[in-house]
Amino acid sequence: MEQYLKEIVDYGVLGLLGFLSVVMLWAAVERLLFFHYVKLQLYKNRKELEIDLSKRLTIIATIGSNAPYVGLLGTVFGIMMTFLEIGQSGVADSNSIMTGLALALKATALGLLVAIPSVVFYNLLVRKSEVLLAEWDILHDA
């Protein structure tokens, strides 16, 4: 059971957080490039522009809001692993406790490392989207 929990934390939780960070980075870079090269004069309809500007922003926001919970799940599994080890051995060995807690904190830290840049990118991209919409309004005297 203990090895199973360790693998869930190592491969499941940390792997999922790594995957989420790659997806977030891809979406953010794609949006930054789109915002840089978008031609506002090609859009005749404001709603069409809004749809194109807001693509993939939900992905970034969802990753930013859920990554801490995925990290917390890893923390819970790490603490469960620590208590399981203590319960099986019957002795509170400081080495095993510290190892389990370090693994738990690693999951929490990685969750925050994914979430914080996601939220920053999301806010930056939403603001850039608002600016581009305002520029479109000026261009079309709306």
N, CA, C and O atoms as CSV, one atom per row, in Angstrom:
chain,resi,resn,atom,element,x,y,z
A,1,MET,N,N,0.832,-1.199,0.000
A,1,MET,CA,C,0.000,0.000,0.000
A,1,MET,C,C,0.873,1.258,0.000
A,1,MET,O,O,0.597,2.238,-0.693
A,2,GLU,N,N,1.938,1.190,0.807
A,2,GLU,CA,C,2.816,2.356,0.920
A,2,GLU,C,C,3.477,2.693,-0.419
A,2,GLU,O,O,3.537,3.856,-0.817
A,3,GLN,N,N,3.965,1.668,-1.100
A,3,GLN,CA,C,4.611,1.890,-2.397
A,3,GLN,C,C,3.599,2.411,-3.411
A,3,GLN,O,O,3.931,3.244,-4.254
A,4,TYR,N,N,2.365,1.920,-3.330
A,4,TYR,CA,C,1.298,2.357,-4.227
A,4,TYR,C,C,1.010,3.844,-4.026
A,4,TYR,O,O,0.860,4.583,-4.999
A,5,LEU,N,N,0.933,4.286,-2.766
A,5,LEU,CA,C,0.700,5.709,-2.483
A,5,LEU,C,C,1.858,6.560,-2.984
A,5,LEU,O,O,1.649,7.639,-3.537
A,6,LYS,N,N,3.085,6.069,-2.786
A,6,LYS,CA,C,4.253,6.824,-3.253
A,6,LYS,C,C,4.226,6.973,-4.774
A,6,LYS,O,O,4.558,8.037,-5.298
A,7,GLU,N,N,3.834,5.918,-5.483
A,7,GLU,CA,C,3.757,5.994,-6.943
A,7,GLU,C,C,2.630,6.917,-7.399
A,7,GLU,O,O,2.762,7.607,-8.409
A,8,ILE,N,N,1.520,6.931,-6.656
A,8,ILE,CA,C,0.430,7.857,-6.990
A,8,ILE,C,C,0.928,9.293,-6.889
A,8,ILE,O,O,0.656,10.115,-7.763
A,9,VAL,N,N,1.661,9.591,-5.815
A,9,VAL,CA,C,2.174,10.953,-5.639
A,9,VAL,C,C,3.232,11.259,-6.694
A,9,VAL,O,O,3.177,12.301,-7.347
A,10,ASP,N,N,4.199,10.350,-6.861
A,10,ASP,CA,C,5.302,10.611,-7.792
A,10,ASP,C,C,4.841,10.686,-9.241
A,10,ASP,O,O,5.159,11.642,-9.949
A,11,TYR,N,N,4.107,9.700,-9.675
A,11,TYR,CA,C,3.749,9.640,-11.095
A,11,TYR,C,C,2.387,10.250,-11.381
A,11,TYR,O,O,2.202,10.908,-12.405
A,12,GLY,N,N,1.447,10.040,-10.495
A,12,GLY,CA,C,0.100,10.551,-10.724
A,12,GLY,C,C,-0.003,12.044,-10.517
A,12,GLY,O,O,-0.274,12.793,-11.455
A,13,VAL,N,N,0.213,12.475,-9.293
A,13,VAL,CA,C,0.024,13.883,-8.945
A,13,VAL,C,C,1.100,14.759,-9.582
A,13,VAL,O,O,0.780,15.747,-10.244
A,14,LEU,N,N,2.357,14.409,-9.392
A,14,LEU,CA,C,3.428,15.235,-9.952
A,14,LEU,C,C,3.435,15.168,-11.479
A,14,LEU,O,O,3.736,16.162,-12.140
A,15,GLY,N,N,3.111,14.019,-12.034
A,15,GLY,CA,C,3.002,13.901,-13.489
A,15,GLY,C,C,1.867,14.741,-14.039
A,15,GLY,O,O,2.013,15.400,-15.068
A,16,LEU,N,N,0.725,14.716,-13.345
A,16,LEU,CA,C,-0.412,15.530,-13.774
A,16,LEU,C,C,-0.076,17.014,-13.704
A,16,LEU,O,O,-0.425,17.773,-14.608
A,17,LEU,N,N,0.596,17.428,-12.643
A,17,LEU,CA,C,0.982,18.837,-12.526
A,17,LEU,C,C,1.982,19.226,-13.614
A,17,LEU,O,O,1.912,20.331,-14.153
A,18,GLY,N,N,2.900,18.339,-13.937
A,18,GLY,CA,C,3.822,18.615,-15.039
A,18,GLY,C,C,3.087,18.756,-16.361
A,18,GLY,O,O,3.384,19.655,-17.149
A,19,PHE,N,N,2.129,17.869,-16.605
A,19,PHE,CA,C,1.320,17.941,-17.820
A,19,PHE,C,C,0.524,19.241,-17.861
A,19,PHE,O,O,0.471,19.902,-18.899
A,20,LEU,N,N,-0.094,19.613,-16.742
A,20,LEU,CA,C,-0.870,20.853,-16.690
A,20,LEU,C,C,0.006,22.070,-16.956
A,20,LEU,O,O,-0.430,23.020,-17.606
A,21,SER,N,N,1.240,22.045,-16.457
A,21,SER,CA,C,2.126,23.191,-16.693
A,21,SER,C,C,2.486,23.313,-18.171
A,21,SER,O,O,2.580,24.424,-18.695
A,22,VAL,N,N,2.687,22.189,-18.844
A,22,VAL,CA,C,2.991,22.220,-20.279
A,22,VAL,C,C,1.789,22.730,-21.067
A,22,VAL,O,O,1.944,23.550,-21.972
A,23,VAL,N,N,0.594,22.252,-20.729
A,23,VAL,CA,C,-0.622,22.701,-21.415
A,23,VAL,C,C,-0.820,24.198,-21.204
A,23,VAL,O,O,-1.135,24.925,-22.146
A,24,MET,N,N,-0.636,24.660,-19.965
A,24,MET,CA,C,-0.804,26.082,-19.670
A,24,MET,C,C,0.204,26.916,-20.448
A,24,MET,O,O,-0.151,27.945,-21.022
A,25,LEU,N,N,1.444,26.484,-20.471
A,25,LEU,CA,C,2.474,27.227,-21.188
A,25,LEU,C,C,2.175,27.271,-22.685
A,25,LEU,O,O,2.331,28.315,-23.319
A,26,TRP,N,N,1.746,26.146,-23.252
A,26,TRP,CA,C,1.376,26.111,-24.669
A,26,TRP,C,C,0.241,27.089,-24.952
A,26,TRP,O,O,0.316,27.868,-25.902
A,27,ALA,N,N,-0.810,27.055,-24.132
A,27,ALA,CA,C,-1.963,27.932,-24.355
A,27,ALA,C,C,-1.567,29.398,-24.207
A,27,ALA,O,O,-2.012,30.240,-24.987
A,28,ALA,N,N,-0.742,29.709,-23.221
A,28,ALA,CA,C,-0.330,31.096,-23.001
A,28,ALA,C,C,0.525,31.609,-24.161
A,28,ALA,O,O,0.318,32.726,-24.636
A,29,VAL,N,N,1.472,30.810,-24.612
A,29,VAL,CA,C,2.323,31.230,-25.733
A,29,VAL,C,C,1.493,31.383,-27.002
A,29,VAL,O,O,1.686,32.335,-27.758
A,30,GLU,N,N,0.577,30.456,-27.238
A,30,GLU,CA,C,-0.281,30.545,-28.420
A,30,GLU,C,C,-1.112,31.824,-28.388
A,30,GLU,O,O,-1.256,32.497,-29.408
A,31,ARG,N,N,-1.657,32.160,-27.225
A,31,ARG,CA,C,-2.465,33.376,-27.092
A,31,ARG,C,C,-1.612,34.626,-27.274
A,31,ARG,O,O,-2.035,35.577,-27.931
A,32,LEU,N,N,-0.414,34.628,-26.694
A,32,LEU,CA,C,0.468,35.787,-26.852
A,32,LEU,C,C,0.813,36.012,-28.320
A,32,LEU,O,O,0.810,37.148,-28.794
A,33,LEU,N,N,1.107,34.942,-29.030
A,33,LEU,CA,C,1.404,35.065,-30.461
A,33,LEU,C,C,0.178,35.539,-31.241
A,33,LEU,O,O,0.290,36.386,-32.127
A,34,PHE,N,N,-0.987,34.992,-30.910
A,34,PHE,CA,C,-2.207,35.421,-31.592
A,34,PHE,C,C,-2.461,36.904,-31.349
A,34,PHE,O,O,-2.765,37.643,-32.284
A,35,PHE,N,N,-2.340,37.338,-30.103
A,35,PHE,CA,C,-2.577,38.748,-29.774
A,35,PHE,C,C,-1.580,39.657,-30.486
A,35,PHE,O,O,-1.918,40.772,-30.884
A,36,HIS,N,N,-0.362,39.174,-30.643
A,36,HIS,CA,C,0.665,39.977,-31.304
A,36,HIS,C,C,0.370,40.156,-32.797
A,36,HIS,O,O,0.589,41.230,-33.356
A,37,TYR,N,N,-0.121,39.105,-33.426
A,37,TYR,CA,C,-0.304,39.133,-34.880
A,37,TYR,C,C,-1.739,39.367,-35.344
A,37,TYR,O,O,-1.988,39.411,-36.549
A,38,VAL,N,N,-2.686,39.517,-34.425
A,38,VAL,CA,C,-4.086,39.682,-34.829
A,38,VAL,C,C,-4.259,40.985,-35.621
A,38,VAL,O,O,-3.690,42.019,-35.272
A,39,LYS,N,N,-5.041,40.914,-36.674
A,39,LYS,CA,C,-5.337,42.085,-37.516
A,39,LYS,C,C,-6.769,42.518,-37.209
A,39,LYS,O,O,-7.728,41.907,-37.681
A,40,LEU,N,N,-6.900,43.573,-36.416
A,40,LEU,CA,C,-8.226,44.021,-35.983
A,40,LEU,C,C,-9.101,44.471,-37.143
A,40,LEU,O,O,-10.320,44.310,-37.107
A,41,GLN,N,N,-8.482,45.032,-38.165
A,41,GLN,CA,C,-9.262,45.548,-39.292
A,41,GLN,C,C,-9.951,44.437,-40.092
A,41,GLN,O,O,-10.875,44.713,-40.857
A,42,LEU,N,N,-9.516,43.197,-39.925
A,42,LEU,CA,C,-10.145,42.086,-40.639
A,42,LEU,C,C,-11.467,41.652,-40.001
A,42,LEU,O,O,-12.253,40.930,-40.613
A,43,TYR,N,N,-11.699,42.094,-38.782
A,43,TYR,CA,C,-12.925,41.714,-38.072
A,43,TYR,C,C,-14.000,42.767,-38.308
A,43,TYR,O,O,-13.815,43.942,-37.995
A,44,LYS,N,N,-15.110,42.335,-38.857
A,44,LYS,CA,C,-16.237,43.245,-39.093
A,44,LYS,C,C,-17.232,43.210,-37.934
A,44,LYS,O,O,-18.045,44.120,-37.768
A,45,ASN,N,N,-17.154,42.151,-37.142
A,45,ASN,CA,C,-18.102,41.938,-36.060
A,45,ASN,C,C,-17.348,41.845,-34.734
A,45,ASN,O,O,-16.402,41.067,-34.610
A,46,ARG,N,N,-17.765,42.634,-33.749
A,46,ARG,CA,C,-17.086,42.654,-32.449
A,46,ARG,C,C,-17.192,41.303,-31.740
A,46,ARG,O,O,-16.233,40.859,-31.107
A,47,LYS,N,N,-18.337,40.656,-31.842
A,47,LYS,CA,C,-18.531,39.362,-31.175
A,47,LYS,C,C,-17.580,38.299,-31.732
A,47,LYS,O,O,-17.067,37.465,-30.985
A,48,GLU,N,N,-17.352,38.335,-33.030
A,48,GLU,CA,C,-16.412,37.398,-33.649
A,48,GLU,C,C,-15.003,37.621,-33.092
A,48,GLU,O,O,-14.278,36.665,-32.818
A,49,LEU,N,N,-14.629,38.875,-32.930
A,49,LEU,CA,C,-13.325,39.195,-32.344
A,49,LEU,C,C,-13.258,38.722,-30.896
A,49,LEU,O,O,-12.254,38.145,-30.478
A,50,GLU,N,N,-14.316,38.960,-30.131
A,50,GLU,CA,C,-14.354,38.506,-28.734
A,50,GLU,C,C,-14.162,37.000,-28.635
A,50,GLU,O,O,-13.424,36.513,-27.778
A,51,ILE,N,N,-14.831,36.269,-29.516
A,51,ILE,CA,C,-14.703,34.807,-29.509
A,51,ILE,C,C,-13.261,34.396,-29.788
A,51,ILE,O,O,-12.714,33.540,-29.092
A,52,ASP,N,N,-12.649,34.995,-30.791
A,52,ASP,CA,C,-11.265,34.647,-31.122
A,52,ASP,C,C,-10.285,35.056,-30.022
A,52,ASP,O,O,-9.318,34.342,-29.754
A,53,LEU,N,N,-10.529,36.198,-29.388
A,53,LEU,CA,C,-9.622,36.662,-28.332
A,53,LEU,C,C,-9.723,35.808,-27.070
A,53,LEU,O,O,-8.737,35.648,-26.351
A,54,SER,N,N,-10.890,35.267,-26.800
A,54,SER,CA,C,-11.081,34.532,-25.546
A,54,SER,C,C,-10.785,33.040,-25.654
A,54,SER,O,O,-10.876,32.324,-24.657
A,55,LYS,N,N,-10.433,32.560,-26.836
A,55,LYS,CA,C,-10.101,31.139,-26.984
A,55,LYS,C,C,-8.940,30.766,-26.070
A,55,LYS,O,O,-7.970,31.512,-25.935
A,56,ARG,N,N,-9.058,29.618,-25.456
A,56,ARG,CA,C,-8.036,29.002,-24.597
A,56,ARG,C,C,-7.808,29.731,-23.271
A,56,ARG,O,O,-7.022,29.261,-22.447
A,57,LEU,N,N,-8.467,30.853,-23.048
A,57,LEU,CA,C,-8.304,31.530,-21.758
A,57,LEU,C,C,-8.921,30.706,-20.631
A,57,LEU,O,O,-8.427,30.715,-19.504
A,58,THR,N,N,-9.993,30.000,-20.942
A,58,THR,CA,C,-10.633,29.154,-19.932
A,58,THR,C,C,-9.710,28.022,-19.503
A,58,THR,O,O,-9.699,27.641,-18.332
A,59,ILE,N,N,-8.943,27.487,-20.435
A,59,ILE,CA,C,-7.983,26.424,-20.099
A,59,ILE,C,C,-6.973,26.946,-19.083
A,59,ILE,O,O,-6.685,26.283,-18.086
A,60,ILE,N,N,-6.440,28.129,-19.341
A,60,ILE,CA,C,-5.431,28.712,-18.452
A,60,ILE,C,C,-6.034,28.994,-17.079
A,60,ILE,O,O,-5.410,28.713,-16.056
A,61,ALA,N,N,-7.245,29.549,-17.053
A,61,ALA,CA,C,-7.905,29.852,-15.780
A,61,ALA,C,C,-8.214,28.577,-15.002
A,61,ALA,O,O,-8.050,28.535,-13.782
A,62,THR,N,N,-8.655,27.553,-15.695
A,62,THR,CA,C,-8.984,26.289,-15.030
A,62,THR,C,C,-7.743,25.649,-14.428
A,62,THR,O,O,-7.785,25.139,-13.308
A,63,ILE,N,N,-6.656,25.671,-15.155
A,63,ILE,CA,C,-5.404,25.122,-14.626
A,63,ILE,C,C,-4.950,25.938,-13.419
A,63,ILE,O,O,-4.532,25.375,-12.408
A,64,GLY,N,N,-5.033,27.263,-13.525
A,64,GLY,CA,C,-4.615,28.117,-12.415
A,64,GLY,C,C,-5.437,27.914,-11.161
A,64,GLY,O,O,-4.912,27.997,-10.050
A,65,SER,N,N,-6.720,27.650,-11.326
A,65,SER,CA,C,-7.567,27.494,-10.143
A,65,SER,C,C,-7.539,26.074,-9.583
A,65,SER,O,O,-7.831,25.881,-8.403
A,66,ASN,N,N,-7.198,25.084,-10.392
A,66,ASN,CA,C,-7.231,23.698,-9.921
A,66,ASN,C,C,-5.873,23.110,-9.555
A,66,ASN,O,O,-5.818,22.120,-8.827
A,67,ALA,N,N,-4.789,23.684,-10.031
A,67,ALA,CA,C,-3.458,23.144,-9.725
A,67,ALA,C,C,-3.174,23.082,-8.220
A,67,ALA,O,O,-2.581,22.103,-7.768
A,68,PRO,N,N,-3.576,24.091,-7.419
A,68,PRO,CA,C,-3.332,23.960,-5.979
A,68,PRO,C,C,-4.068,22.768,-5.362
A,68,PRO,O,O,-3.573,22.150,-4.420
A,69,TYR,N,N,-5.250,22.449,-5.893
A,69,TYR,CA,C,-5.996,21.307,-5.363
A,69,TYR,C,C,-5.342,19.987,-5.743
A,69,TYR,O,O,-5.358,19.036,-4.961
A,70,VAL,N,N,-4.774,19.924,-6.923
A,70,VAL,CA,C,-4.037,18.720,-7.315
A,70,VAL,C,C,-2.812,18.571,-6.410
A,70,VAL,O,O,-2.497,17.469,-5.962
A,71,GLY,N,N,-2.123,19.685,-6.143
A,71,GLY,CA,C,-0.997,19.653,-5.211
A,71,GLY,C,C,-1.430,19.252,-3.810
A,71,GLY,O,O,-0.723,18.517,-3.121
A,72,LEU,N,N,-2.588,19.735,-3.394
A,72,LEU,CA,C,-3.126,19.370,-2.079
A,72,LEU,C,C,-3.439,17.878,-2.018
A,72,LEU,O,O,-3.223,17.238,-0.989
A,73,LEU,N,N,-3.940,17.333,-3.105
A,73,LEU,CA,C,-4.186,15.892,-3.159
A,73,LEU,C,C,-2.884,15.123,-2.953
A,73,LEU,O,O,-2.855,14.127,-2.230
A,74,GLY,N,N,-1.817,15.581,-3.581
A,74,GLY,CA,C,-0.511,14.962,-3.370
A,74,GLY,C,C,-0.048,15.089,-1.929
A,74,GLY,O,O,0.587,14.182,-1.390
A,75,THR,N,N,-0.369,16.221,-1.306
A,75,THR,CA,C,-0.028,16.422,0.098
A,75,THR,C,C,-0.766,15.421,0.978
A,75,THR,O,O,-0.180,14.816,1.876
A,76,VAL,N,N,-2.051,15.255,0.712
A,76,VAL,CA,C,-2.850,14.302,1.491
A,76,VAL,C,C,-2.294,12.890,1.331
A,76,VAL,O,O,-2.151,12.165,2.315
A,77,PHE,N,N,-1.978,12.494,0.096
A,77,PHE,CA,C,-1.407,11.164,-0.121
A,77,PHE,C,C,-0.058,11.019,0.582
A,77,PHE,O,O,0.230,9.966,1.152
A,78,GLY,N,N,0.766,12.057,0.549
A,78,GLY,CA,C,2.062,12.006,1.221
A,78,GLY,C,C,1.924,11.860,2.724
A,78,GLY,O,O,2.675,11.108,3.347
A,79,ILE,N,N,0.976,12.568,3.311
A,79,ILE,CA,C,0.751,12.457,4.756
A,79,ILE,C,C,0.154,11.090,5.091
A,79,ILE,O,O,0.517,10.483,6.099
A,80,MET,N,N,-0.764,10.601,4.244
A,80,MET,CA,C,-1.310,9.254,4.452
A,80,MET,C,C,-0.193,8.217,4.424
A,80,MET,O,O,-0.175,7.288,5.232
A,81,MET,N,N,0.732,8.384,3.492
A,81,MET,CA,C,1.851,7.461,3.377
A,81,MET,C,C,2.703,7.492,4.651
A,81,MET,O,O,3.161,6.454,5.130
A,82,THR,N,N,2.905,8.681,5.183
A,82,THR,CA,C,3.695,8.824,6.405
A,82,THR,C,C,3.016,8.138,7.579
A,82,THR,O,O,3.655,7.397,8.325
A,83,PHE,N,N,1.717,8.384,7.743
A,83,PHE,CA,C,0.986,7.753,8.845
A,83,PHE,C,C,0.911,6.237,8.673
A,83,PHE,O,O,0.976,5.496,9.655
A,84,LEU,N,N,0.776,5.778,7.441
A,84,LEU,CA,C,0.744,4.343,7.177
A,84,LEU,C,C,2.061,3.700,7.585
A,84,LEU,O,O,2.079,2.630,8.195
A,85,GLU,N,N,3.148,4.352,7.249
A,85,GLU,CA,C,4.471,3.825,7.602
A,85,GLU,C,C,4.660,3.797,9.115
A,85,GLU,O,O,5.205,2.835,9.658
A,86,ILE,N,N,4.212,4.843,9.793
A,86,ILE,CA,C,4.312,4.878,11.258
A,86,ILE,C,C,3.460,3.770,11.861
A,86,ILE,O,O,3.886,3.075,12.784
A,87,GLY,N,N,2.244,3.615,11.325
A,87,GLY,CA,C,1.342,2.588,11.849
A,87,GLY,C,C,1.863,1.181,11.636
A,87,GLY,O,O,1.703,0.328,12.510
A,88,GLN,N,N,2.477,0.921,10.509
A,88,GLN,CA,C,2.988,-0.417,10.219
A,88,GLN,C,C,4.222,-0.749,11.043
A,88,GLN,O,O,4.403,-1.887,11.475
A,89,SER,N,N,5.059,0.241,11.256
A,89,SER,CA,C,6.290,-0.024,12.006
A,89,SER,C,C,6.061,0.038,13.508
A,89,SER,O,O,6.796,-0.583,14.276
A,90,GLY,N,N,5.051,0.780,13.931
A,90,GLY,CA,C,4.783,0.919,15.358
A,90,GLY,C,C,5.724,1.890,16.042
A,90,GLY,O,O,5.614,2.120,17.246
A,91,VAL,N,N,6.645,2.460,15.286
A,91,VAL,CA,C,7.620,3.395,15.838
A,91,VAL,C,C,7.591,4.668,14.993
A,91,VAL,O,O,7.519,4.616,13.766
A,92,ALA,N,N,7.649,5.795,15.669
A,92,ALA,CA,C,7.677,7.081,14.965
A,92,ALA,C,C,9.129,7.431,14.635
A,92,ALA,O,O,9.777,8.187,15.360
A,93,ASP,N,N,9.623,6.878,13.545
A,93,ASP,CA,C,10.993,7.118,13.091
A,93,ASP,C,C,11.052,8.473,12.396
A,93,ASP,O,O,10.319,8.714,11.437
A,94,SER,N,N,11.920,9.352,12.874
A,94,SER,CA,C,11.967,10.710,12.322
A,94,SER,C,C,12.381,10.725,10.849
A,94,SER,O,O,11.921,11.586,10.098
A,95,ASN,N,N,13.227,9.805,10.422
A,95,ASN,CA,C,13.637,9.765,9.010
A,95,ASN,C,C,12.457,9.485,8.089
A,95,ASN,O,O,12.283,10.155,7.071
A,96,SER,N,N,11.656,8.504,8.447
A,96,SER,CA,C,10.514,8.172,7.584
A,96,SER,C,C,9.459,9.267,7.623
A,96,SER,O,O,8.816,9.539,6.609
A,97,ILE,N,N,9.275,9.894,8.768
A,97,ILE,CA,C,8.308,10.994,8.876
A,97,ILE,C,C,8.755,12.155,8.000
A,97,ILE,O,O,7.952,12.709,7.248
A,98,MET,N,N,10.012,12.524,8.088
A,98,MET,CA,C,10.519,13.653,7.307
A,98,MET,C,C,10.484,13.360,5.806
A,98,MET,O,O,10.195,14.251,5.008
A,99,THR,N,N,10.775,12.126,5.422
A,99,THR,CA,C,10.718,11.757,4.004
A,99,THR,C,C,9.300,11.882,3.472
A,99,THR,O,O,9.086,12.436,2.394
A,100,GLY,N,N,8.336,11.373,4.216
A,100,GLY,CA,C,6.936,11.463,3.801
A,100,GLY,C,C,6.442,12.889,3.742
A,100,GLY,O,O,5.734,13.267,2.809
A,101,LEU,N,N,6.807,13.682,4.728
A,101,LEU,CA,C,6.376,15.084,4.733
A,101,LEU,C,C,7.056,15.880,3.620
A,101,LEU,O,O,6.448,16.776,3.035
A,102,ALA,N,N,8.312,15.555,3.330
A,102,ALA,CA,C,8.999,16.242,2.227
A,102,ALA,C,C,8.313,15.940,0.900
A,102,ALA,O,O,8.156,16.831,0.064
A,103,LEU,N,N,7.906,14.696,0.704
A,103,LEU,CA,C,7.183,14.335,-0.512
A,103,LEU,C,C,5.852,15.076,-0.578
A,103,LEU,O,O,5.449,15.551,-1.640
A,104,ALA,N,N,5.174,15.170,0.561
A,104,ALA,CA,C,3.897,15.885,0.608
A,104,ALA,C,C,4.091,17.360,0.270
A,104,ALA,O,O,3.316,17.928,-0.500
A,105,LEU,N,N,5.099,17.969,0.830
A,105,LEU,CA,C,5.351,19.389,0.569
A,105,LEU,C,C,5.812,19.627,-0.862
A,105,LEU,O,O,5.558,20.690,-1.428
A,106,LYS,N,N,6.487,18.647,-1.447
A,106,LYS,CA,C,6.901,18.763,-2.849
A,106,LYS,C,C,5.670,18.877,-3.749
A,106,LYS,O,O,5.661,19.664,-4.695
A,107,ALA,N,N,4.645,18.102,-3.457
A,107,ALA,CA,C,3.414,18.160,-4.249
A,107,ALA,C,C,2.724,19.510,-4.085
A,107,ALA,O,O,2.234,20.080,-5.059
A,108,THR,N,N,2.685,20.019,-2.866
A,108,THR,CA,C,2.074,21.329,-2.621
A,108,THR,C,C,2.831,22.421,-3.368
A,108,THR,O,O,2.227,23.264,-4.031
A,109,ALA,N,N,4.146,22.399,-3.258
A,109,ALA,CA,C,4.964,23.422,-3.914
A,109,ALA,C,C,4.793,23.376,-5.428
A,109,ALA,O,O,4.685,24.422,-6.068
A,110,LEU,N,N,4.766,22.196,-5.999
A,110,LEU,CA,C,4.604,22.090,-7.451
A,110,LEU,C,C,3.223,22.578,-7.880
A,110,LEU,O,O,3.083,23.209,-8.927
A,111,GLY,N,N,2.202,22.286,-7.068
A,111,GLY,CA,C,0.862,22.799,-7.370
A,111,GLY,C,C,0.844,24.314,-7.416
A,111,GLY,O,O,0.217,24.904,-8.296
A,112,LEU,N,N,1.520,24.942,-6.482
A,112,LEU,CA,C,1.591,26.408,-6.470
A,112,LEU,C,C,2.454,26.933,-7.616
A,112,LEU,O,O,2.160,27.983,-8.188
A,113,LEU,N,N,3.516,26.202,-7.949
A,113,LEU,CA,C,4.373,26.615,-9.068
A,113,LEU,C,C,3.643,26.568,-10.408
A,113,LEU,O,O,3.994,27.300,-11.334
A,114,VAL,N,N,2.650,25.725,-10.512
A,114,VAL,CA,C,1.836,25.686,-11.726
A,114,VAL,C,C,0.748,26.757,-11.663
A,114,VAL,O,O,0.474,27.430,-12.656
A,115,ALA,N,N,0.134,26.910,-10.495
A,115,ALA,CA,C,-1.021,27.814,-10.364
A,115,ALA,C,C,-0.647,29.287,-10.491
A,115,ALA,O,O,-1.336,30.035,-11.185
A,116,ILE,N,N,0.403,29.707,-9.850
A,116,ILE,CA,C,0.733,31.135,-9.813
A,116,ILE,C,C,1.021,31.694,-11.213
A,116,ILE,O,O,0.434,32.712,-11.580
A,117,PRO,N,N,1.900,31.070,-12.007
A,117,PRO,CA,C,2.091,31.602,-13.367
A,117,PRO,C,C,0.823,31.523,-14.215
A,117,PRO,O,O,0.590,32.381,-15.067
A,118,SER,N,N,0.004,30.494,-13.985
A,118,SER,CA,C,-1.247,30.378,-14.742
A,118,SER,C,C,-2.152,31.568,-14.486
A,118,SER,O,O,-2.716,32.139,-15.420
A,119,VAL,N,N,-2.290,31.941,-13.228
A,119,VAL,CA,C,-3.143,33.079,-12.880
A,119,VAL,C,C,-2.545,34.376,-13.426
A,119,VAL,O,O,-3.276,35.238,-13.913
A,120,VAL,N,N,-1.238,34.516,-13.347
A,120,VAL,CA,C,-0.579,35.712,-13.888
A,120,VAL,C,C,-0.801,35.799,-15.398
A,120,VAL,O,O,-1.183,36.852,-15.908
A,121,PHE,N,N,-0.564,34.702,-16.110
A,121,PHE,CA,C,-0.790,34.700,-17.560
A,121,PHE,C,C,-2.251,34.978,-17.890
A,121,PHE,O,O,-2.547,35.734,-18.815
A,122,TYR,N,N,-3.157,34.375,-17.144
A,122,TYR,CA,C,-4.581,34.588,-17.406
A,122,TYR,C,C,-4.932,36.068,-17.272
A,122,TYR,O,O,-5.578,36.634,-18.153
A,123,ASN,N,N,-4.510,36.692,-16.181
A,123,ASN,CA,C,-4.815,38.113,-15.973
A,123,ASN,C,C,-4.179,38.989,-17.047
A,123,ASN,O,O,-4.806,39.930,-17.534
A,124,LEU,N,N,-2.954,38.688,-17.414
A,124,LEU,CA,C,-2.276,39.437,-18.468
A,124,LEU,C,C,-3.016,39.301,-19.800
A,124,LEU,O,O,-3.201,40.286,-20.515
A,125,LEU,N,N,-3.433,38.093,-20.127
A,125,LEU,CA,C,-4.111,37.851,-21.403
A,125,LEU,C,C,-5.517,38.444,-21.434
A,125,LEU,O,O,-5.960,38.932,-22.474
A,126,VAL,N,N,-6.214,38.404,-20.312
A,126,VAL,CA,C,-7.544,39.032,-20.260
A,126,VAL,C,C,-7.409,40.531,-20.457
A,126,VAL,O,O,-8.195,41.136,-21.186
A,127,ARG,N,N,-6.423,41.132,-19.815
A,127,ARG,CA,C,-6.217,42.576,-19.982
A,127,ARG,C,C,-5.859,42.913,-21.431
A,127,ARG,O,O,-6.384,43.876,-21.991
A,128,LYS,N,N,-4.979,42.135,-22.032
A,128,LYS,CA,C,-4.608,42.369,-23.432
A,128,LYS,C,C,-5.823,42.213,-24.340
A,128,LYS,O,O,-5.978,42.959,-25.307
A,129,SER,N,N,-6.670,41.260,-24.036
A,129,SER,CA,C,-7.901,41.061,-24.798
A,129,SER,C,C,-8.811,42.281,-24.690
A,129,SER,O,O,-9.392,42.712,-25.685
A,130,GLU,N,N,-8.938,42.836,-23.490
A,130,GLU,CA,C,-9.752,44.042,-23.290
A,130,GLU,C,C,-9.189,45.224,-24.074
A,130,GLU,O,O,-9.942,45.999,-24.663
A,131,VAL,N,N,-7.874,45.357,-24.081
A,131,VAL,CA,C,-7.232,46.446,-24.822
A,131,VAL,C,C,-7.477,46.283,-26.322
A,131,VAL,O,O,-7.787,47.259,-27.005
A,132,LEU,N,N,-7.343,45.076,-26.833
A,132,LEU,CA,C,-7.586,44.841,-28.261
A,132,LEU,C,C,-9.043,45.117,-28.631
A,132,LEU,O,O,-9.314,45.645,-29.709
A,133,LEU,N,N,-9.973,44.769,-27.761
A,133,LEU,CA,C,-11.382,45.078,-28.022
A,133,LEU,C,C,-11.613,46.588,-28.035
A,133,LEU,O,O,-12.371,47.095,-28.862
A,134,ALA,N,N,-10.961,47.301,-27.124
A,134,ALA,CA,C,-11.084,48.765,-27.105
A,134,ALA,C,C,-10.487,49.369,-28.375
A,134,ALA,O,O,-11.045,50.313,-28.936
A,135,GLU,N,N,-9.367,48.833,-28.825
A,135,GLU,CA,C,-8.767,49.307,-30.075
A,135,GLU,C,C,-9.693,49.031,-31.260
A,135,GLU,O,O,-9.792,49.855,-32.170
A,136,TRP,N,N,-10.368,47.886,-31.259
A,136,TRP,CA,C,-11.326,47.576,-32.327
A,136,TRP,C,C,-12.477,48.580,-32.307
A,136,TRP,O,O,-12.917,49.057,-33.353
A,137,ASP,N,N,-12.965,48.897,-31.087
A,137,ASP,CA,C,-14.049,49.882,-30.957
A,137,ASP,C,C,-13.628,51.233,-31.526
A,137,ASP,O,O,-14.401,51.879,-32.234
A,138,ILE,N,N,-12.414,51.658,-31.220
A,138,ILE,CA,C,-11.908,52.936,-31.738
A,138,ILE,C,C,-11.802,52.872,-33.261
A,138,ILE,O,O,-12.183,53.814,-33.957
A,139,LEU,N,N,-11.291,51.778,-33.763
A,139,LEU,CA,C,-11.121,51.597,-35.201
A,139,LEU,C,C,-12.460,51.622,-35.953
A,139,LEU,O,O,-12.533,52.090,-37.089
A,140,HIS,N,N,-13.505,51.119,-35.311
A,140,HIS,CA,C,-14.819,51.035,-35.953
A,140,HIS,C,C,-15.806,52.060,-35.403
A,140,HIS,O,O,-17.006,51.955,-35.659
A,141,ASP,N,N,-15.330,53.036,-34.661
A,141,ASP,CA,C,-16.164,54.091,-34.076
A,141,ASP,C,C,-17.391,53.532,-33.360
A,141,ASP,O,O,-18.498,54.047,-33.516
A,142,ALA,N,N,-17.188,52.492,-32.587
A,142,ALA,CA,C,-18.313,51.865,-31.875
A,142,ALA,C,C,-18.573,52.533,-30.544
A,142,ALA,O,O,-19.483,52.130,-29.818
